[in-house]
Amino acid sequence: MSTPVRDGAWLDRMYNNRALVPEHATHFAHWRDASAQARANHRVFQDVAYGTGLNESLDVFPVDTPNAPVVVFIHGGYWRSLDKSEHSFVAPTFTQHGACVVVPNYALCPAVTIPHIAMQMVKCLAWVSRNIQRFGGDAKRITLVGHSAGGHLATQLLACDWSAYAKDLPKNLVHKAMSLSGLYELESVRATPFLMDSLRLTESDAVRCSPAWLPAPQHATLYTVAGADESEEFVRHNGLMQQAWGNSHVPVAEVAQGLNHFSIVEALVQPGHRVNALALQLLAA
C-alpha cells in the first residue's frame, strides 16, 4: 500500500472540519439556540470587560455559594471565528454542579495573531484571579475547558509563568485543563493552505505557540479528548500532549466513539456521557 502524499490538499482534508462534518451548520444553530436559552434561564453578567483591547470581554454565570470552583470555557473556531455568545450553553452543566462559569471572547485572526490571542487569555485569567470572588468563585480552584483552538489556548495557559506576567498573581494560578479536539503543534496548521491567509503564522510563532514543545508544567494536569470520527490528524494531536508531557501530567488522552469535531462539545454537557463525566471529575480534583 502506498503512503499518502501529505501535501496541501491532504492537510486541507485533515484540518477542514466544516468540510468533514457536512451538518456543521446544524450544530452551530443548536449552540446558538441553546445558548440563548441558557442566558434566558440563568443569571448571567454579560460583556464584562477584562481589558480594553479588541473583544476583551467575558460572560460570568455566578453561583450563590461562596468559594465555589470556577470553570473557564474557551471557545474554538481556528482562532478566526465564533463567539462567546454561541457557547453559553456550556455553562448550566457546571453551574448545576456548583461551579461559577466564565466564557471569554478574544480578538480573531486576521485582525490579530495567535500569540496576541494567547496573551489576551493570559489577561483574562489574570482578571478572573483578581475578580471572580465577587461572583462567588474561588480563584484558587480554576479549571480550564477549551474546544479546538480553545483547547490549544487552555493547554498553553497551563505553561504560563504567571508571576512573570504580574507580581500579584499566584505561580500556580491555573493547573487543571481539559482540551476537546485541541491542537498542540502549529507547524502543521501553518502549512495548511485554507488557513494560511487568515492565521498568518510565522515559523517562529508556530513553534513558540505549540504547547507540545513547551516543558511540562510542574503541577499541571491535562485531560485531552477527541472524537473518533475526527480526522487522523486531530486524533494524532490528541495523543501528542501525553507523549510530550507524560502520563503523570496527562493522565487522560481518550478518543470518544461516535463523536465528531462539533458533537464533542455537546457531549461535554450531556449528563452521563463519558466526556461530561471526565470534565466533572477534573472539576472535583
N, C-alpha and C positions, 0 to 999 in steps of 0.2 A: 504493500500500500504506500502510495506516495505521500510525502509530508506536505500539508497545505502551505501555500505561499502566503506568508504573513505580511502582505503589502497593505497599502492604504485601504483598498476595498475590503480586505479581511478585517482590519481594525474598525472600519465603519460598521461592519456587520456585528462585531463583538460589542461595540460601545453604544450603538444607536438603540437605546431601549424602547423608544416610541415605535420604531420600526419592528422591533422584536415582539412587541405587545400591541397588536392592531387595535385592541379595545382599550387602549390607554385613556382615551377621552372619557370613557365611561367611569374609569377610576377617578379621574380628575373631577368630574361632575359630582360623584359621590362625596369626595373630600370637601368640595365647596358647600354642598348641601348639609352634610353632617357637621361641618364647622360652624355654619350659620346657626344651626340648631344648638350646638354646644354653647355658643355665645348667648343665645336667647334664654337658655335654661340654666345657666350657671353664672355666678358672679365673676366678672372679669374687669380688669383695668386695662383698657386698650391704648395702644400707641404711647406708652410711657417711654420717654427719651432716656437712652443710656449713653448718648453722646450728641454731638451737634453735626456730625457728618451725614452723608447720604444714606438714607434708610436705617439710621441708627435709632431704632425704636423696638419695643417689645410689648407683648401682652402678658399679663400676670393673672393666673387663676388662683386666688388666695384660698387659704383654709382658716377656719376659726380657731383651731387648736394651735397654741404657740409652739415654737421649736419643732415644727414639722419638717420632714425630709423635703428636699427640693429636687424636682426634675426639670432640666433644661432641654427642650427638644429643638434640634437644629434641622431645618428642612433641607431637602435636596433640590435638584434642578440643574446639575452640572455648573454650579456657581453662576448661572446666567439666566435662570428663570424661576418661577414660582414665588410664593409669598407666604408669610406667616398666617395671613387670613384664611388660607386654604388648608391649614394644619391645626386649627383649634380643636378639631375632632379628636386629637390625641389626648387632650387634657383630661376628660372625665374618667378615663380608666385609671388614672393616677390620683386624681382628687378623691375618688371613691375609696382609695386606699390610704387616705390621709396625707397626701403629698401636695405641696404647693407647686404649681407648674408655671414655667416661663417659656414662652415661644418667641424667639427673637427674629427680627429681619436683619438683612445685611445688604450692602450695595451689590449690584450684579455686573458681571462682565458683559460687554467690553468697557463699560464706564470705569471700571476699576480692575485690578489684577487679583489673582488668588492670594498672594501674600498680603495685600491690603485687606481682603475679606478675613483672613486668618487673624490679623491684628484687630479687626472690628470685633471678632468673637472674644478675643482677649479682653478688650474694653468692656464688652457685655458681661463677661463673667466677673470682672472687677466690680462692675455696678451691682451685680447680684450679691457678691460678697459683702458689699458695704450697705445694701439697702433691703435685702429680702426679709429681714426681721420685721419690717413694717407690715409685711403681708402674711406673717405667720410662719415664715420659713426659717430654718436653721442653716446658716451659711457654712457650717461645718459638715453638713450632710447633703452635699450636692451630687446628683447622678446625672451624667450627660447621656442623652439618647439622640442619635443622628441617623439620617437616611441618605444614602448615596453620597453626594458632595457633603451633606451634613454629617455623614459618618466619618468622612475624611477629616472634617473640621473638629469633630468631637475627639477623634483619636489624636490629632495634633495637639489639642489643648491639654491632653494628659502629659505631654512632654514640655509644657511651658514652664519657664523659670519665673514664677510669679513675683518673687521678691526683687528680681532684676527689673521687672516692669514697674512695680511700685512698692516702696518700702513697707507700706502699711498692710500689704496682702500676705496671708499665710503661705508658707512654702508649699504646702500640700493642699492648696485651695480646691483642686479637683483631682480625685484619684480613682473614680469609677466611671466607666463609659460603656455604652452598648452601641455598636455600629451595625446598621442594617444595610446590606449591599454597598459597603463602603469601598473607597478607592484609596490605596495605600502607597502606590508608587506612581508618579505622574509622568514619567518618561513615555510610557505607552499612551497615556492620554494626550500628551503633547504631540505625538506622531499621528494622531487620529484626524484625518482630513476634515470631517464635518465640524470639528470643534476648534480648529486652528484659528480661524478669523475672530471668533468671539473670546476665546481664552487668552490668546497672545502669550502663551507660556514661553519664557526663555529657558534655555538649557539649565542655567544655574537656579532659576526659580523652581523648575520641575524637581530638581534634586533636593533643595532645601525645604521644599514643601511636601516631601514624601515621608510620611511617618515611619514607613518600614526601614528607612535608612537612618533614623534617629536612635540614639541609645535608649534602651528600655528604662522608663522612669522607675525610680527605686520602689515606690509603694503603689504603683498603678495596677488596677485590674480592668481588663478589657474583655468584653464579650463581642464576638463577631458572628453574624448570621447572614446567610444569603439564601436565595430561593433556588431550588433545584432546577426550576425552569428558566433560570437566567443563563446568559452566555457563559462559555467556558472561561472567558477572561474574568468575569465577575466571581465565578467560583474560585478561580486561581487567587484573585485578590483576597477572597475571604479567608483563605488559609495562610496568606503571606505574613500577617502580623504574628500569628502563633510561631511561625518559623523564625521570624526576626526577633521577637521579644521573649519567646519561650513559654512553655506551658504554665509556669508559675504566674506570669503576668497576663497570659491569655488562656485561661482555663477552658473557655468555651469558644470553639470555632466550628459551627454547625451549618449544614446545608439542609434547609427545610423543604420537605417534599411538597409538591403541588403549588408552590408559590413562585410568582414572577417578580419582576423588579418593582411593581406597584402594589400588588396584592400583599406583599410582605408588610407594608405599613398598616394595612387593615388587620392583618394577623396580630400586630402589636397590641391592638386594642380589643381583640376578640377574647372574651373570658374563656378560659380552658385551653386556649391554643398554646402550644409549646413556646412560641415567640413571646406571647404575653406572660407566660409563667417565668421565663428567663428574665424578662425585664423586672418583674416584681421581686424575683429572687435577688437580683442585683440591687434593687432599691433597698431591700431589707438587710443587705450585707453590711 
